[in-house]
Amino acid sequence: METPTAATGAGVTPEVLTAFEGHRRELCAYAYRMLGSSFEAEDAVQETFTRAWKSYGSFEGRASLRSWLYRIATNVCLDMLDGPQRRARPMDMNGPSRPDSTLPAPQPDYVWVEPIPNALAFGADPAEHASTKDTLRLAFVAACQHLPATQRAILIMREVLRFSANETAQALTMSPASVNSALQRARATMSKVTPAETDEYDEANEQQRKLVDDFVAAFEAYDMDTLTTLLKTDVALSMPPLELWVSGPQDVAAFMLGHGAACRDSRMVRLAGANGLPAFGHYKPSGEPGRWTPWSITVLELDGGAVAGLNFFLDTDRLFPLFGLPPELREPA
């Protein structure tokens, strides 16, 4: 990010810019929940800071700096959501496919809920991380996309950020009564569209850590017999930007051995996490010995000691740089 000088806005000092930056990650997480895209969330935060720099002279401190920035961020997100398009997951668009179904053509990137690196969304406070991690789940963000934009903002501000009705009303230029009414409608919609919760991932949980390690070992060995024992009975495998998804351990294995056979001998590079979940940079063989090329950002969902979701995000040209991954892997000489 290019940081502006103090001349950017009246009264904007280096200290103020530092204070802005202190809110970057939580604002990015908020914008991501609103927009369903890491890239759009980063753009929204940048636009928020630009508007804040330009209008800082009119900020009179009647609200906290944090509340003021959220008010600007909300308006930025509402501007960006001025249209009918909502992001989704493949599971939201149709029923599961047979593992041997013809692969559909990729859909544009704006169709899909994208993953977000933990580093963009979580601050340094572990307590804050724990309290907000569940609302960055892919399923929660996808469910939020069913809400009209203003209801989406109200739900996130009230239920996730714990803003009061008055604070939320001020941010949206509404009455507290209107905020409360919209919140009830948003809750009713979310109760219908939010899937059952999966387990939160805790690096300190030895059982979860072993499950993830076992999955990676089985996948890299392409041992489908072992891999299927690690999967929940209703596990879902999806691969945005493809609409196709498959469900159930046997169909997952059949898909891997059919359309997915090119992933045999893959390499999984562990990431710091995405959406509060275990995540990997997935490289597949290039055809050249000792060289692997990007295939997906792979995000695992866990539930009850098993893998409940296999999310392969195939837009590597955009996602690998976002996660700081190299464009290829090579065996050491």
N, C-alpha and C positions, 0 to 999 in steps of 0.2 A: 504494500500500500504506500502511495506517495503521501507523506504527511505535509499538510499545508503550513504556511508560515502564520505568524500571529496576525498578519495583515488580512488573512482570509475573511475574518469576521470581526466586527467591532468588539473589543474587549476579550478576544480569544488569545490567551497566553499559553505558553508551553505547559503550564500546570493544568490548564483547562483541557488541553489536548490529551494530556496524560490521564486525566479523569475520564474523558471520553473512552479512551482505550481500555480502561479498567472494566468497562461494561461490554466490550466487544463480544466475548464468547456467549454471554447470556442473551445478548441481542441476536446473535447469529442463531442460537438454538431456538429462540422465539420465532424468528423469521422462517427458519426451517420447518417448524411445526405448522406455520401458516401456509407456506408455499410448497413444501414437499421436495425441495431441491436445494442441495448444498450450494450450487453455483448461484442460484437466484437469491439464496439467503445472504451470501457474501455480498452480492450486488446491493441488496436491500440495506445492509448495514453500512456499506460505503455511502449510499445515497442518504441514509439517516445522518451520518456524520457531516456530509456536505451541507445538508439543510441546517443542521445544528450550528455549524461554523458560521453560516451566512446569517442566521437569525439570533445568534447568541446575545447580541446587544439588547434584544427585547426580552430576554429571559430574566425575570426579576426575582427569581428565587422563591416564588410563592408555592412552588412544588419542589420536590427534591430533583436533583439533576437526573437521577435514574428514572423517575416517573416522567420527566419531560422528554428524555430520550425515547422511552417506550411510546409516548404519545406520537412522536415523530415517526418512529419505526412502524407503528400501527398504520398511520396514514400512508406511508410508503408501500407497505404490503397490500393495503386495500387498493391503492392505485395499480399495483402489479396484478392484482386479482380481478381486474375489471374485464371479465369475460366469462363464458360458460365453461371453459375447459377446466377439468379437475384431474389431478394426477391419481393414479391407482396402482394396484399390484395386479399381476396376471390373474390371481385368484379372485379378484373383485370383478373381473370382466366376463368370465365364463366358467363352466365346469371343467374338471380335469380331463386331459386327453389321454388316449392310449399311448404307450411309450413308443410305438412304431408309427404314430401319426406323422404325416408330412410336416416338416418344419415350416411355419408361416414366415412371411416376410417381416423384417424388423419394423417396428413402429417408431415414430419420431421420439426423441428424448423427452419432449414435454408431456408425453403421455404418462410417464412412470414416476412413482415415488422413488427417489434416489437415496443411496446411503449417505450418511454424514460421518466424517472422521470424528472420533471422540475428542481429538485435540481442538476441533473447531467449536465444539458445543459445551465442553465441561471446563469449569474453572479449577483452581487449585484446591478449593475447599472440598474434602472428601464427603462431608455431611451434605453439602449442596448437591454434589454429584449423585449421591445415593437417593436423595429426595426427588430428583428430576429425571433420573435415568429411565424409569418406566415409561414416561411420556415421550421419550424419543424412540420407542420401539417402532419398527416399520409398520406394524399393524395399527398402532394408535395414530400415527401420522396419516396413514391411508384412511382411517376412519374419519379423522378431522376433515378430510377433503369432501366428505358428504355434506358438510355444513355450509350454509351461505357465509360469505366472507366475514360479515360483521358478527354473526353468531360464533364463528370460529375464533375470532379475536377475543370475544367476551369469555368463551369457555376457557381458553388458554390463560387469559389474564386472571380470571377468578379461580380456576381449579388448579392450575399449574403454578402460576407466579404468586398466587395468594394475594392479589390486589383486592382492596375493598370494593364494594359496589360504587362508592363515591369516587374512588380513584379511577376505576374503569369508566365510569360515566364521564369524568372530566377528559380522559384520553380520547373518548369517542364522540364527545359533544352530544351526550344523551342524558336523559334523566336516570337516576338510580332505579326508579320503578321500571323503566324500559329495559335497563340492563338485566334486572332480575327476571323479567318476563322472558327475555331472549335466552337467558341462561337455562331456564326451565325447558324451553323448546330444544335447545342444543343438547341438554342431557337426555331428553326423550329420544332424539335421533341417535345419539351415540349408543344408547342402550340397545338399539336395534342393529347397529352396524359394526360394533366393536367385537372382534373375535374373542374367544376365551383367552385369558392372559397366559402367557408362557412365563417360565422362570426368569428372574433377573440373573444376570451372569455376575459372579463374584470370583475374581482371580484367587482369592484366599480359600475358596471352597475346593477342597482336594478332590472331591468326587466329580465336580464339574470340570475341573482342570484335566483330570484323567480322561473323562469322556471326550473332551476336545482333542487331547493328545492321541487317544485311540482312533478317533475319526481320521485325523490327519495321517496317521500311520497306515490305516486301512486304505484310505483314498490313494495315497502315493504308491502303495503296493498294488493298487487296483484289485484288492481282495474283496469282492462283492459279498462273499459268504460272511465274512467278519463285519463288513460295513452294514449289512442289513440288520445285524443283531443290535446295532447301536441306534437304529431309527425307531421312532414312535410309529404305532400302527397307522396313524393318519398323517404321517410326514408329508410335507409338500415340497416339491422341487420346482423352482421357477428360474427363468433366465431372461429378465428384461434386457433388450427391447423386444423379445419374442413373446407373443401372447400365450403360447403353449405352456402348460404346467402339468405335472404328473403327481399322483398321490399314492402313498403306500410303499412299503419297503420293496416289494417284488417289482412293482412298476418302476421305481427308482433304479433298481439294479438292471432291469431290462433296458431302460433308457441309456444308462451308463455304458452298457455293453453293445448298444446299437448306435444311435445318433451320437452318443457321447464317447465313443471308443477312441477318438483322437486325443482324449485326455489321459489315456493310459501313459504312465511314466511322467505324470505332472509333478511339479514342485509347488509347495505351498509356503509362502513367506508370511510369517506371523506379523500382524499389524498391532498397533496399540488399541485397536477396537474401532467399531463403527456402530452408531446407535446404541452404545452401551453393551454391545454384544461381541463375542469373539469373531474376528475377521481376518482374512488372509488375502494377500496378493497371489493369485493363482496363475502360474505359468505352465504352458503346455509345450510338448516337444516341437521344435521347429522343423524337424527333418534333417537338420545338420547335427551330427554327433556333438554332445556336450553343450548345446545351446537351446534355451527355452525362451519362448516369446509370450507376451501377455495374453491371458484368456479371460480372466474375470476378477472382480473384487467379490470374494465369497464371504457371505455373512451367515453365521449359524444361529438358529433359534433353538433353545433348549427347553425341555419340559419333563419333569418327573424322572430325571436320570436318563433321558434319551434325547436324540436330536429330533426336533419337531419341524424345523424348517431349513431348507438348503436354498439359499438365495445367491444365484450367480449373476452378477451385474456385468454384462458383456461390453459395455461402452468404455473400453480400456483407454482409448485415445484421450478421453476427458478425465476418467477416474484415476488412472495410475498417477498422473502428475499431482492430482488433488491429494492423494495419499502418500506422496513422496516416494513412489516406487520407480526403480530403473526400467528402461525400455526393453531390457533383456536380462537373462541370467546365463552365465557361462560357468562351466566347470573350471576350477582352478587349474592352471597349466601344470 
